[in-house]
């Protein structure tokens, strides 16, 4: 048994160990951007969809980061 060992991929160890957290954060950021675009009056002309997006923003995104 060797006394020390070297990593096979020394530069990407951080991304290997926290990759699942980065995927979760990126998917949450994509969700926030999608809702922000849908609740914008100039981009989304459908009133019911815009109201739904505003409700999702107020209920889930606004305080969801803290929970």
N, C-alpha and C positions, 0 to 999 in steps of 0.2 A: 504494500500500500504506500503510495507516494506521500511525502510530507506536505507538499503543496501542490496545487493544481492551477491551471490557467483557464480562463473562460474562452470558449470557442468563439463567441461573438461579443467582444467586450464593449462595443459602442452602443448596442441596442438592448442591453439588459434592462434599462429603465422602461423602454417601450414594451418589452415582453412582460414585465411584471405589472404594469399599470395599463395595459392595452384595453382591457375590458372597461375600465373607468373612462378612458378617452372615448370609447365608442358610445357609452351612455351619455356623456356630456355632449358629444357631437349630435346625437339623435335628439336630445332635449333642445339644443340650439336650433336644429332644423325645424322642430315643432314650433318653437317660439317665432321663428322667422315666418313660417307658413301662416300662423294665426295673425301675426302683425300685418302681413300682406292682405289677408282676407278681411280684416276689420278696417282697412283703409278705404275711404269713400271713393277716391279717384280710381283705384284699381278694381275694386269689386262693386259692380253696379246692382247686384242682387240684394234687396233689402233684408230678406229672411236669412240669407247666408251671412250677411254682415252682422245682423243682430246675434246670430248664433256664435260667431267668432268673438264678438264683444263679450258675450256671456262666458265663453270658455276662457277668455283672457282674464276677466274679473274673478272667476271662480278658481281657475286652475293655475294660471301662469303668474299672476300678480304676486300671490303669496305662496305659490308652490315651491319656489326656490328655497324658502326659509324652512319649509316643513320637510 
